[in-house]
Amino acid sequence: MKRRSLPDLVWAVLGIVLIVAVWQFYGQLTNPFLFPSFTRVLGQLWEYIASGILGRAFVETMGLLVVGLAIGSVVGIVVGIVIGSNANLSATFAPFIQVAYSTPRIALIPLVMLWFGVGFNAQVVLVFLSCVFEVVTATEAGVQLVTKQYREVARSFRLSRLQTFIKVILPGSVSYIFSGIRLGMGSAFVGALGAQMFMQASGLGSVVKHAMQSFRTDQVMACVITLAITAAVLTAGMRRAEQRIAPWRNDSFDD
């Protein structure tokens, strides 16, 4: 991923300033119950931070997200490598993976609650289901796209299957794996909020749910800003980690 030039950053900042200005202007003209101004939302956000509510909720949500995403990433990478390395397995499981990938995971909440309850373990299951298929799909694609030419070079050097995997297949698919984790992270975030809103009142999901029930639009939008900033920071962190681990790759599954 190329670094942004100074003009790009300037335009990005100008875009943010423009959005905030329009938001503030429109918020002052309309009913704050329906659309609060930016300064009103910012004040509510500061109140959340000062009271410690946001900090505690953020830690709970991040804990759930990290555990569910870590399990989903490990399982997704292993399954994706196995399926991607075998054409017969890929053909067998492709329909199931595509259906599972396309199914809104939020619709699985009633089943997860019925089978696993409403505690932390059930929330982890939902986060896991929300991200694992993105990782599987991207990893499988990365393994399959390692060109035949590279495999033939590995055979000409008489590399074993394990050596071919470590030195050829894994480096060739690592950017796709990171792309799958990035895509899965977004879905895992949605799954974590859904779990906390509908299973057990905790974390940012609980704060959003309470704000909705209280008809406090400013509180809801303060939570939305927090979630948006968090998602942007996590995504940027994943991209930076990919650049450090695989600097030779400039393409990925989602680019």
N, C-alpha and C positions, 0 to 999 in steps of 0.2 A: 504494500500500500504506500503510495507516494505521500510525502509530507505536504501539507497545505502551504501554499505561498502566502506572503503577507496580504496581497489583494484579496485572496479567498477568505482569509480570516476577517478582514475589514468588512467584506460583504456579509459574512455570517453575523458579525456583531450588529451591523446596520439592520439586518433582517430581524434580529431579536429585539432591537430597540423599536423598530416599526411595529412589531406585533404587540409589544408592551404598551406603546403609545395608543394604538387603536383600542386595545383592551381597556386601558384606563379611561379613554374618552367615552367609549360606549357604556362602560360600567357606571359612569357618572350620570348618564342620561336615562338609564333604564332602572327598573326596580331591583335593588340590591338582593332581594329575596330570590330573584330569578338569575341575575347575572351580576355578582359583586365586582367592584372595581379591583384593579391590580393591587393598589395600596391596601385595600381592605383585606384581600387574601394574604398579602404579605404580612400584615399585622397579625392575622390569625396563625400564620405559620410561625411567627416569632413567639406567639403565646404558647403554641405547642412545644416549641424548643425550650423555652424558659421553664415551663412546668415539668419537663422531663417526660411528658406523655409520648412525644415523637421519638425520643431516644430509646425508650423501653420497647415501643412497638417496632421500631426499626431493627433492633437487635433480634427480637423474636422472629420477624419475617426473614431476615438474612440468615439466621440459623437454620430455619426450615428450608430456605432456598438452597443453601450450600449443601446440606445433607442430601436432599432429593436430587439436586443436579449432579452431585458427585457420583451417587449410585447410578443414576441414569446415564451419565457419561461413560463410566467404566463398562457397564453392561452393553450400552450401545456400541462402543468401540469394539469390544470383543465379538459381539454378534455380527456387526458390520464387516469385520475382517474375515470371519469364518464364511459368511454368506458370499462376500465379494470374491473370495478366493476359489469358490466352487460354483461352476455354472449351473450344475443340477440343483444345488441348494438355492441358488438365486432364483431359478425358474419356479421352484416349489413354493418358496416363501414370499415371492414378490407380490402376489395378489393380496395376501394377508397384510403385509407391511404397508402397501398403498392404501388399503381400506382403513387400517389403524391410523396411518399418518393423516388421512383426510377427516377422520371422525373428531368432532369437537370434544376434547377431553373433559370439558366442564360438564358435559352431559353424563359423565360417569360418576359424578358425585353421589347420587342415590345408591348405586351399586357398591361403591367404596365404603360408604357409611354402613350399608347392610352387612358387608363382609368383614370390615376391619374396625367398625365403630367410629368414634368421632375424636379420638385422642391424637397425640403427636404422630404415632405410627401410621394412622390412617391418612393424615395430612402428607406425610412423606410419600406414601403410596401414590397419592394423587399427583404430587409434584413429579415423581418418577415417571408416571404414565404420560405426563404432559410434555416431557422432554426426550424420552428415550428413543422414540421413533425418528425424530429429526436427526439424532446422532447416528442411528443405524443407517438411515438413508444416505447421509452425506459420507460416512465412512465407506459404505459399500461402493458408492460412486467413485471415491478416491482410489480404492484398491483396483477397481475394474479399469480405471483410466490410466493406470501405469502401463505405458506402451509395451507392446510385444518386443520392440527393439531392445529396451532396457533389460527385459527378462532374458533375451538371447545373449546379451553381453554378459549377464551374470552366469549363464550356463557355460559360456566360452571360458570364463575364469574358474570354472568348476566349483562354483559356490554351492554349498548345501542349501536345502530349503530354508533352514533357519537363518543362514547368512544372507540369502536372497531377500528374506522378509525384513531383516534388520537393516540391511544396507541399501536395498532398492525399493521394496514395496512401501515400507513404513515412511521413509523420507519423502517418497513421491506422493503419499496420500495425507501427510500431516496437515497441510493447509485445508484440505477438505474436512478433516476431523475437527479442526478448530472452527471452521465455518458451521459445522453441524452443532457444535457446542454453543456457539453464539446464537444460532437459531433456536436451539433448545432452551437456552437461558431465557429468552423472551417468553416462550410458552411456559417454562417453569415458573416465571414470575406471575403469570396469569393464574396458574394452578395454585400457587402459594396463597395468593389473595383470595381466590375462590374457596380454598380449604378453610382459611381463617374466617371468612365471612359466613359460610354455611355449615361448617362442621363444629368448630369450637371458637368462641369469641376470644381472639388473641391477635396480637401484632397489628400491622397496618390495616389488614382486612377488617379487624374489629373496629378500628378508628373510623374507617370509611363507612362501615355499616351503622355505627352510632350516629355519625353526622347525617347520613341519609334519613334515618328514623327521626332525627330531630329537625329535619328540613333546614339544615344549615349548609347552604350552598358554598359559603366561604370556606367552611371546614373541609368539605369534599374537594374543592379546588386546591386547597393547601396540600391535601394528601396527594392529589394528582401531580402537582408540581414536584413533590418529594419523590414520587415514583418515577417521574420522567427523568429527573436529574440522576437518580440512582441507576436507572436503566442505561442512560447515556454513559455514565462513568464505568459501569461494568462492561459495556460493549467496547469502549475505548481501551479498557484494560486487557480484554481478550485480544484485541487487534495488536496491541503492543507486545503481549506475550507471544503471539504468533510470529511477529517480526523478529523477536529475539531467538526463538527456537528454530524457525525455518526462514531465515533471511533470503534464501535462494529462490523462494516461491513468491510470485507476484499475482498469481491467480488463485481463485478459491471457488467453493461450491455456490456461494451466493453473490459473487461479483458479476 
